[in-house]
């Protein structure tokens, strides 16, 4: 049942942040999503390990989105904190994705190729959906190049996040002994 709620709350957080960005009203969607993430981490069996995974995923995501935006492939609305970084609401979405690794996406554990394929397909589709909802637009360097870069990033991200999770769990178990 926890995996079901993880999926539902991920979807709610995603839609809230996208609609908030489209309307340049991201404060409350981000606060609500961060509140869910705090509860998720607190209720996690390995809270410190979950926090480490989320932190690494956010760093990865901020770096990737910032690169794509600065290369001119993607434009985000509501660009706080800086026009040169991906927006804070996107940071929240990367944290939200990381919260599914040990939750609703745990069925991908041990299947890195499937995770890579699903990431390479679902990642760009998610950005396209957000763009169509008004949270951003494709930049001057074009949609096709942006989709290809996003497919590569998300094709790497999903197996990488699962690798980080398994590494954190094995480190955590070794430290407890």
Residue frames as a rotation matrix with the C-alpha (Angstrom) as fourth column:
UNK 1
0.567 0.824 0.000 0.00
0.824 -0.567 0.000 0.00
0.000 0.000 -1.000 0.00
UNK 2
0.311 -0.536 -0.785 2.93
0.234 -0.758 0.609 2.37
-0.921 -0.373 -0.110 0.69
UNK 3
-0.719 -0.591 0.366 4.08
0.466 -0.020 0.884 1.99
-0.515 0.806 0.290 -2.93
UNK 4
-0.023 0.813 0.582 0.61
0.970 -0.123 0.210 2.97
0.242 0.569 -0.786 -4.13
UNK 5
0.800 0.351 -0.487 0.63
0.513 -0.821 0.251 6.15
-0.311 -0.451 -0.837 -2.02
UNK 6
-0.161 -0.928 -0.335 4.19
0.283 -0.369 0.886 6.91
-0.946 0.048 0.322 -3.10
UNK 7
-0.658 -0.014 0.753 2.99
0.751 0.055 0.658 6.78
-0.051 0.998 -0.026 -6.72
UNK 8
0.372 0.901 0.225 -0.12
0.885 -0.417 0.207 8.88
0.281 0.122 -0.952 -6.04
UNK 9
0.701 -0.127 -0.702 1.77
0.364 -0.783 0.504 11.52
-0.614 -0.609 -0.502 -4.05
UNK 10
-0.510 -0.851 0.126 4.49
0.482 -0.161 0.862 11.65
-0.713 0.500 0.492 -6.70
UNK 11
-0.383 0.439 0.813 1.83
0.876 -0.105 0.470 12.40
0.291 0.893 -0.344 -9.33
UNK 12
0.704 0.670 -0.235 0.16
0.709 -0.645 0.286 15.04
0.040 -0.369 -0.929 -7.15
UNK 13
0.301 -0.692 -0.656 3.51
0.315 -0.577 0.754 16.72
-0.900 -0.434 0.044 -6.46
UNK 14
-0.645 -0.547 0.534 4.48
0.651 -0.027 0.759 16.63
-0.400 0.837 0.374 -10.13
UNK 15
-0.027 0.731 0.682 1.20
0.887 -0.298 0.354 18.15
0.462 0.614 -0.640 -11.32
UNK 16
0.760 0.327 -0.561 1.19
0.596 -0.694 0.404 20.77
-0.257 -0.642 -0.722 -8.54
UNK 17
-0.051 -0.872 -0.487 4.72
0.319 -0.476 0.819 21.94
-0.946 -0.113 0.303 -9.37
UNK 18
-0.694 -0.188 0.695 4.09
0.710 -0.019 0.704 21.99
-0.119 0.982 0.146 -13.13
UNK 19
0.280 0.872 0.401 0.80
0.846 -0.421 0.326 23.86
0.454 0.248 -0.856 -12.84
UNK 20
0.659 -0.109 -0.744 2.40
0.505 -0.669 0.546 26.21
-0.557 -0.735 -0.386 -10.30
UNK 21
-0.444 -0.890 -0.105 5.31
0.436 -0.317 0.843 26.91
-0.783 0.328 0.528 -12.66
UNK 22
-0.455 0.338 0.824 2.97
0.860 -0.075 0.505 27.46
0.233 0.938 -0.256 -15.59
UNK 23
0.587 0.761 0.276 1.12
0.604 -0.638 0.477 30.07
0.539 -0.114 -0.835 -13.54
UNK 24
-0.296 -0.843 0.448 4.30
0.125 -0.500 -0.857 31.40
0.947 -0.198 0.253 -11.89
UNK 25
0.334 0.447 0.830 2.89
-0.848 -0.242 0.471 30.42
0.411 -0.862 0.298 -8.49
UNK 26
0.130 -0.365 -0.922 5.28
-0.084 0.922 -0.377 27.69
0.988 0.127 0.089 -7.31
UNK 27
-0.500 -0.434 0.749 5.63
-0.728 -0.258 -0.636 28.58
0.469 -0.863 -0.187 -3.62
UNK 28
0.105 0.624 0.775 2.78
-0.928 0.342 -0.150 26.47
-0.358 -0.703 0.615 -2.25
UNK 29
0.885 0.171 -0.434 3.25
-0.350 0.858 -0.376 23.49
0.308 0.484 0.819 -4.58
UNK 30
-0.018 -0.968 -0.250 6.94
-0.193 0.249 -0.949 23.37
0.981 0.031 -0.191 -3.66
UNK 31
-0.488 -0.117 0.865 6.20
-0.853 -0.147 -0.501 23.70
0.185 -0.982 -0.028 0.08
UNK 32
0.529 0.778 0.339 3.58
-0.812 0.580 -0.065 20.94
-0.247 -0.241 0.938 -0.13
UNK 33
0.760 -0.303 -0.575 5.91
-0.164 0.767 -0.620 18.65
0.629 0.566 0.533 -2.07
UNK 34
-0.345 -0.924 0.168 8.80
-0.379 -0.026 -0.925 19.31
0.859 -0.382 -0.341 0.32
UNK 35
-0.126 0.401 0.907 6.46
-0.986 0.052 -0.160 18.56
-0.111 -0.915 0.389 3.25
UNK 36
0.891 0.437 -0.126 5.63
-0.453 0.875 -0.169 15.21
0.036 0.207 0.978 1.65
UNK 37
0.373 -0.828 -0.419 9.34
-0.101 0.412 -0.905 14.52
0.922 0.380 0.070 1.11
UNK 38
-0.443 -0.483 0.755 10.11
-0.782 -0.204 -0.589 15.23
0.439 -0.852 -0.287 4.77
UNK 39
0.334 0.651 0.682 7.42
-0.858 0.509 -0.065 12.76
-0.390 -0.563 0.728 5.82
UNK 40
0.876 -0.048 -0.480 8.69
-0.274 0.769 -0.578 10.24
0.397 0.638 0.660 3.25
UNK 41
-0.096 -0.991 -0.089 12.24
-0.298 0.114 -0.948 10.46
0.950 -0.065 -0.306 4.59
UNK 42
-0.366 0.000 0.931 11.10
-0.924 -0.120 -0.363 10.37
0.112 -0.993 0.044 8.22
UNK 43
0.536 0.697 0.476 8.98
-0.726 0.669 -0.162 7.24
-0.431 -0.259 0.865 7.61
UNK 44
0.462 -0.436 -0.772 11.69
-0.596 0.491 -0.635 5.52
0.656 0.754 -0.033 5.57
UNK 45
0.943 -0.145 -0.299 13.28
0.283 0.823 0.493 2.41
0.174 -0.550 0.817 7.02
UNK 46
0.001 -0.988 -0.157 16.71
0.971 -0.036 0.236 3.95
-0.239 -0.153 0.959 6.40
UNK 47
0.827 0.497 -0.261 16.09
0.453 -0.866 -0.214 7.70
-0.332 0.059 -0.941 6.69
UNK 48
0.257 -0.810 -0.528 19.72
-0.271 -0.585 0.765 8.80
-0.927 -0.054 -0.370 6.40
UNK 49
-0.616 -0.485 0.621 20.26
0.384 0.504 0.774 6.62
-0.688 0.715 -0.124 3.34
UNK 50
0.228 0.791 0.567 17.07
0.959 -0.084 -0.269 7.93
-0.165 0.606 -0.778 1.72
UNK 51
0.808 0.029 -0.588 18.20
0.096 -0.992 0.083 11.50
-0.581 -0.124 -0.804 2.38
UNK 52
-0.237 -0.966 -0.108 21.61
-0.133 -0.078 0.988 10.79
-0.962 0.248 -0.110 0.80
UNK 53
-0.459 0.134 0.878 19.96
0.798 0.496 0.342 9.35
-0.390 0.858 -0.335 -2.30
UNK 54
0.627 0.769 0.127 17.60
0.760 -0.568 -0.315 12.31
-0.170 0.295 -0.940 -2.64
UNK 55
0.535 -0.506 -0.676 20.46
-0.132 -0.841 0.525 14.77
-0.834 -0.191 -0.517 -2.17
UNK 56
-0.550 -0.794 0.258 22.59
0.104 0.241 0.965 13.09
-0.829 0.558 -0.050 -4.87
UNK 57
-0.181 0.574 0.799 19.63
0.959 0.282 0.014 12.90
-0.217 0.769 -0.602 -7.26
UNK 58
0.806 0.473 -0.356 18.93
0.426 -0.881 -0.204 16.61
-0.410 0.013 -0.912 -6.80
UNK 59
0.084 -0.863 -0.499 22.58
-0.278 -0.501 0.820 17.50
-0.957 0.069 -0.282 -7.49
UNK 60
-0.652 -0.272 0.707 22.50
0.498 0.549 0.671 15.30
-0.571 0.790 -0.223 -10.60
UNK 61
0.148 0.859 0.489 19.20
0.976 -0.048 -0.211 16.80
-0.158 0.509 -0.846 -11.77
UNK 62
0.728 0.055 -0.683 20.14
0.128 -0.990 0.056 20.42
-0.673 -0.128 -0.728 -11.13
UNK 63
-0.316 -0.928 -0.196 23.38
-0.182 -0.143 0.973 19.91
-0.931 0.343 -0.124 -13.04
UNK 64
-0.610 0.111 0.785 21.64
0.694 0.554 0.461 18.19
-0.383 0.825 -0.415 -15.96
UNK 65
0.437 0.878 0.193 18.77
0.882 -0.376 -0.283 20.67
-0.176 0.294 -0.939 -16.26
UNK 66
0.530 -0.333 -0.780 21.09
-0.039 -0.928 0.370 23.64
-0.847 -0.166 -0.505 -15.87
UNK 67
-0.588 -0.792 0.166 23.32
0.070 0.154 0.986 22.30
-0.806 0.591 -0.035 -18.64
UNK 68
-0.363 0.523 0.771 20.42
0.918 0.341 0.201 21.69
-0.158 0.781 -0.604 -21.02
UNK 69
0.701 0.659 -0.273 18.97
0.626 -0.752 -0.206 25.15
-0.341 -0.027 -0.940 -20.33
UNK 70
0.331 -0.651 -0.683 22.33
-0.200 -0.756 0.624 26.92
-0.922 -0.070 -0.381 -20.72
UNK 71
-0.704 -0.536 0.465 22.97
0.304 0.365 0.880 25.07
-0.642 0.761 -0.094 -23.98
UNK 72
-0.679 0.471 -0.563 19.74
-0.655 -0.735 0.175 26.62
-0.331 0.488 0.808 -25.29
UNK 73
-0.862 0.365 -0.352 17.60
0.056 0.759 0.648 23.50
0.503 0.539 -0.675 -25.56
UNK 74
-0.063 0.830 -0.555 15.14
0.869 0.319 0.379 24.23
0.491 -0.458 -0.741 -22.77
UNK 75
-0.671 -0.029 0.741 13.57
-0.229 -0.942 -0.245 27.23
0.705 -0.334 0.626 -21.07
UNK 76
-0.445 0.506 -0.739 11.93
0.853 0.492 -0.177 26.98
0.274 -0.709 -0.650 -17.63
UNK 77
0.190 0.557 0.809 9.27
0.034 -0.827 0.561 29.38
0.981 -0.080 -0.176 -16.36
UNK 78
0.917 0.187 0.354 9.59
-0.300 -0.265 0.917 30.80
0.265 -0.946 -0.187 -12.85
UNK 79
0.462 -0.838 -0.290 13.39
0.189 0.412 -0.891 30.61
0.866 0.357 0.349 -12.89
UNK 80
0.525 -0.283 0.803 14.03
-0.807 -0.465 0.364 31.38
0.270 -0.839 -0.472 -9.21
UNK 81
0.579 -0.264 -0.772 16.74
0.513 -0.618 0.596 31.35
-0.634 -0.740 -0.222 -7.74
UNK 82
-0.235 -0.736 -0.635 18.71
-0.252 -0.585 0.771 32.30
-0.939 0.341 -0.048 -10.86
UNK 83
0.689 0.433 -0.581 18.31
-0.635 -0.026 -0.772 32.53
-0.350 0.901 0.257 -14.60
UNK 84
-0.046 -0.831 -0.555 21.55
-0.925 0.245 -0.290 30.51
0.377 0.500 -0.780 -14.85
UNK 85
-0.918 -0.170 0.359 20.34
-0.323 0.845 -0.426 27.53
-0.231 -0.507 -0.830 -12.78
UNK 86
-0.520 0.818 -0.246 17.40
0.347 0.466 0.814 25.23
0.781 0.338 -0.526 -13.21
UNK 87
-0.131 0.531 0.837 14.51
-0.615 -0.706 0.351 26.53
0.777 -0.469 0.419 -11.10
UNK 88
-0.735 -0.187 0.652 13.90
-0.675 0.285 -0.680 25.43
-0.059 -0.940 -0.336 -7.53
UNK 89
0.302 0.914 0.269 10.63
-0.826 0.392 -0.405 23.76
-0.476 -0.100 0.874 -8.44
UNK 90
0.565 -0.194 -0.802 12.62
-0.526 0.664 -0.531 21.42
0.636 0.722 0.272 -10.74
UNK 91
-0.615 -0.773 0.155 14.96
-0.580 0.311 -0.753 20.61
0.534 -0.553 -0.640 -7.84
UNK 92
-0.308 0.615 0.726 11.86
-0.807 0.235 -0.541 19.55
-0.504 -0.753 0.424 -5.94
UNK 93
0.693 0.607 -0.389 10.78
-0.720 0.553 -0.420 17.31
-0.040 0.571 0.820 -8.81
UNK 94
-0.005 -0.772 -0.636 14.17
-0.485 0.558 -0.674 15.58
0.875 0.305 -0.377 -8.90
UNK 95
-0.788 -0.213 0.577 13.85
-0.615 0.245 -0.750 14.91
0.019 -0.946 -0.324 -5.16
UNK 96
0.162 0.950 0.265 10.36
-0.846 0.272 -0.458 13.58
-0.508 -0.150 0.848 -5.81
UNK 97
0.549 -0.053 -0.834 11.67
-0.616 0.649 -0.447 11.18
0.565 0.759 0.324 -8.47
UNK 98
-0.533 -0.833 -0.147 14.34
-0.463 0.433 -0.773 9.94
0.708 -0.344 -0.617 -6.05
UNK 99
-0.473 0.420 0.774 11.61
-0.812 0.134 -0.569 9.22
-0.342 -0.898 0.277 -3.48
UNK 100
0.613 0.751 -0.245 10.17
-0.784 0.542 -0.301 6.62
-0.093 0.377 0.921 -5.89
UNK 101
-0.140 -0.771 -0.621 13.38
-0.754 0.490 -0.438 4.56
0.642 0.407 -0.650 -6.11
UNK 102
-0.982 -0.184 -0.027 12.64
-0.115 0.713 -0.692 2.70
0.147 -0.677 -0.722 -2.90
UNK 103
-0.420 0.905 0.073 8.89
-0.407 -0.116 -0.906 3.12
-0.812 -0.410 0.416 -3.37
UNK 104
0.544 0.839 0.005 6.71
-0.343 0.228 -0.911 2.81
-0.765 0.494 0.412 -6.44
UNK 105
0.619 -0.369 -0.694 9.65
-0.723 0.078 -0.687 2.17
0.307 0.926 -0.218 -8.78
UNK 106
0.001 -0.672 0.741 11.33
-0.835 0.407 0.370 -0.46
-0.550 -0.619 -0.561 -6.58
UNK 107
0.707 0.324 0.628 10.24
0.016 0.881 -0.473 -3.14
-0.707 0.345 0.617 -9.05
UNK 108
0.887 -0.435 -0.156 13.01
-0.259 -0.189 -0.947 -1.83
0.383 0.880 -0.280 -11.34
UNK 109
0.359 -0.792 0.494 15.70
-0.846 -0.052 0.531 -2.77
-0.395 -0.608 -0.689 -8.80
UNK 110
-0.168 -0.541 0.824 18.14
-0.073 0.841 0.537 -5.24
-0.983 0.030 -0.180 -10.38
UNK 111
0.333 0.335 0.881 16.94
0.852 0.294 -0.434 -4.34
-0.404 0.895 -0.187 -13.89
UNK 112
-0.225 -0.497 -0.838 19.30
0.221 -0.864 0.453 -1.54
-0.949 -0.083 0.304 -14.96
UNK 113
-0.952 -0.148 0.267 18.63
0.284 -0.105 0.953 -1.90
-0.113 0.983 0.142 -18.68
UNK 114
-0.115 0.983 0.146 14.89
0.919 0.050 0.390 -1.70
0.376 0.179 -0.909 -18.18
UNK 115
0.341 0.159 -0.927 15.38
0.688 -0.713 0.131 1.32
-0.640 -0.682 -0.353 -15.92
UNK 116
-0.640 -0.666 -0.383 17.54
0.175 -0.612 0.772 2.96
-0.748 0.426 0.508 -18.59
UNK 117
-0.797 0.394 0.457 14.99
0.526 0.082 0.846 2.33
0.296 0.915 -0.273 -21.34
UNK 118
0.228 0.944 -0.238 12.06
0.953 -0.166 0.254 3.51
0.201 -0.285 -0.937 -19.24
UNK 119
0.108 -0.279 -0.954 14.02
0.521 -0.801 0.294 6.56
-0.847 -0.529 0.059 -18.11
UNK 120
-0.852 -0.523 -0.033 15.02
0.219 -0.412 0.885 7.41
-0.477 0.746 0.465 -21.68
UNK 121
-0.547 0.740 0.391 11.37
0.609 0.032 0.792 7.28
0.574 0.671 -0.469 -22.73
UNK 122
0.359 0.813 -0.458 9.48
0.900 -0.172 0.400 8.60
0.247 -0.556 -0.794 -19.68
UNK 123
-0.230 -0.532 -0.815 11.94
0.720 -0.657 0.226 11.39
-0.655 -0.534 0.534 -18.83
UNK 124
-0.986 -0.166 0.035 11.59
0.143 -0.701 0.699 13.33
-0.091 0.694 0.714 -22.09
UNK 125
-0.338 0.934 0.112 7.84
0.584 0.115 0.803 12.61
0.738 0.337 -0.585 -22.15
UNK 126
0.196 0.367 -0.909 7.52
0.966 -0.232 0.114 14.20
-0.169 -0.901 -0.400 -18.72
UNK 127
-0.614 -0.490 -0.618 9.34
0.359 -0.871 0.335 17.34
-0.703 -0.016 0.711 -19.87
UNK 128
-0.903 0.333 0.270 7.20
0.196 -0.239 0.951 17.51
0.381 0.912 0.151 -23.01
UNK 129
0.021 0.952 -0.306 4.05
0.856 0.141 0.498 17.21
0.517 -0.273 -0.812 -20.88
UNK 130
0.014 -0.094 -0.995 5.30
0.803 -0.592 0.068 19.99
-0.596 -0.800 0.067 -18.60
UNK 131
-0.910 -0.373 -0.181 6.05
0.172 -0.736 0.655 22.19
-0.378 0.565 0.734 -21.60
UNK 132
-0.634 0.736 0.240 2.60
0.390 0.036 0.920 21.56
0.668 0.677 -0.310 -23.07
UNK 133
0.273 0.720 -0.637 1.10
0.938 -0.053 0.342 22.52
0.212 -0.692 -0.690 -19.70
UNK 134
0.733 0.052 0.679 3.01
0.183 -0.975 -0.123 25.83
0.656 0.214 -0.724 -19.84
UNK 135
0.884 -0.404 -0.235 5.88
0.237 -0.045 0.970 25.26
-0.403 -0.914 0.056 -17.36
UNK 136
-0.132 -0.953 -0.274 8.53
-0.054 -0.269 0.961 26.00
-0.990 0.142 -0.016 -19.97
UNK 137
0.881 0.339 -0.331 9.36
-0.347 -0.015 -0.938 25.78
-0.322 0.941 0.105 -23.64
UNK 138
0.509 -0.741 0.438 11.93
0.823 0.568 0.004 24.34
-0.251 0.359 0.899 -25.96
UNK 139
0.197 -0.549 -0.813 14.84
0.113 -0.811 0.575 26.70
-0.974 -0.205 -0.098 -26.45
UNK 140
0.497 -0.018 -0.868 16.28
-0.735 -0.541 -0.409 28.15
-0.462 0.841 -0.282 -29.65
UNK 141
-0.576 -0.792 -0.205 18.43
-0.791 0.475 0.385 25.06
-0.208 0.384 -0.900 -30.25
UNK 142
-0.302 0.590 -0.749 15.32
-0.740 0.350 0.574 22.97
0.601 0.728 0.331 -30.74
UNK 143
0.470 0.686 0.556 13.02
-0.876 0.440 0.199 20.33
-0.108 -0.580 0.807 -29.46
UNK 144
0.845 -0.121 -0.520 14.73
-0.108 0.915 -0.389 17.33
0.523 0.386 0.760 -31.10
UNK 145
-0.177 -0.984 -0.020 18.13
-0.058 0.030 -0.998 18.09
0.983 -0.175 -0.062 -29.57
UNK 146
-0.342 0.130 0.930 16.51
-0.901 -0.326 -0.286 18.70
0.266 -0.937 0.229 -26.18
UNK 147
0.732 0.666 0.141 14.62
-0.681 0.713 0.165 15.41
0.010 -0.217 0.976 -26.32
UNK 148
0.555 -0.608 -0.568 17.78
0.089 0.722 -0.686 13.51
0.827 0.330 0.455 -27.29
UNK 149
-0.486 -0.767 0.418 19.74
-0.333 -0.280 -0.901 15.09
0.808 -0.577 -0.119 -24.41
UNK 150
-0.040 0.566 0.823 16.91
-0.999 -0.040 -0.022 14.37
0.020 -0.823 0.567 -21.97
UNK 151
0.859 0.336 -0.386 16.73
-0.377 0.926 -0.032 10.76
0.347 0.173 0.922 -23.16
UNK 152
0.056 -0.925 -0.375 20.45
0.127 0.379 -0.916 10.33
0.990 0.003 0.139 -22.50
UNK 153
-0.566 -0.276 0.777 20.24
-0.628 -0.466 -0.623 12.02
0.534 -0.841 0.090 -19.10
UNK 154
0.223 0.750 0.623 17.24
-0.968 0.246 0.050 10.03
-0.116 -0.614 0.781 -17.94
UNK 155
0.763 -0.034 -0.646 18.61
-0.228 0.921 -0.317 6.82
0.606 0.389 0.695 -19.47
UNK 156
-0.342 -0.922 -0.183 21.63
0.092 0.161 -0.983 7.29
0.935 -0.353 0.029 -17.22
UNK 157
-0.426 0.155 0.891 19.75
-0.775 -0.571 -0.271 8.71
0.466 -0.806 0.364 -14.21
UNK 158
0.589 0.797 0.133 17.45
-0.739 0.464 0.489 5.79
0.328 -0.387 0.862 -13.45
UNK 159
0.642 -0.390 -0.660 20.07
0.363 0.913 -0.187 3.03
0.676 -0.119 0.728 -13.26
UNK 160
-0.427 -0.841 0.333 22.42
0.107 -0.413 -0.904 5.44
0.898 -0.351 0.266 -11.48
UNK 161
-0.108 0.471 0.876 19.82
-0.880 -0.455 0.137 6.23
0.463 -0.756 0.463 -8.80
UNK 162
0.889 0.424 -0.172 19.23
-0.321 0.846 0.426 2.51
0.326 -0.324 0.888 -8.22
UNK 163
0.222 -0.900 -0.375 22.99
0.470 0.436 -0.767 1.95
0.854 -0.006 0.520 -8.03
UNK 164
-0.521 -0.391 0.759 23.32
-0.377 -0.692 -0.615 4.73
0.766 -0.607 0.213 -5.45
UNK 165
0.381 0.753 0.536 20.43
-0.859 0.073 0.507 3.26
0.342 -0.654 0.675 -3.48
UNK 166
0.878 -0.052 -0.476 21.89
0.117 0.987 0.107 -0.25
0.464 -0.149 0.873 -3.40
UNK 167
-0.145 -0.989 0.005 25.33
0.376 -0.060 -0.925 1.13
0.915 -0.132 0.380 -2.52
UNK 168
-0.343 0.085 0.936 23.86
-0.692 -0.696 -0.190 3.20
0.635 -0.713 0.297 0.31
UNK 169
0.732 0.663 0.160 21.93
-0.612 0.536 0.582 0.21
0.300 -0.524 0.798 1.67
UNK 170
0.636 -0.547 -0.545 25.00
0.449 0.836 -0.315 -2.04
0.628 -0.045 0.777 1.60
UNK 171
-0.442 -0.783 0.437 27.11
0.070 -0.516 -0.854 0.69
0.894 -0.347 0.283 3.27
UNK 172
-0.021 0.543 0.840 24.39
-0.851 -0.450 0.270 1.20
0.525 -0.709 0.471 5.88
UNK 173
0.903 0.373 -0.215 24.16
-0.241 0.852 0.465 -2.50
0.357 -0.368 0.859 6.66
UNK 174
0.201 -0.914 -0.351 27.95
0.550 0.402 -0.732 -2.81
0.811 -0.046 0.584 6.91
UNK 175
-0.487 -0.392 0.780 28.12
-0.297 -0.766 -0.571 0.15
0.821 -0.510 0.257 9.31
UNK 176
0.405 0.737 0.542 25.42
-0.802 0.002 0.597 -1.37
0.438 -0.676 0.592 11.56
UNK 177
0.798 -0.083 -0.597 27.35
0.169 0.982 0.090 -4.63
0.579 -0.172 0.797 12.03
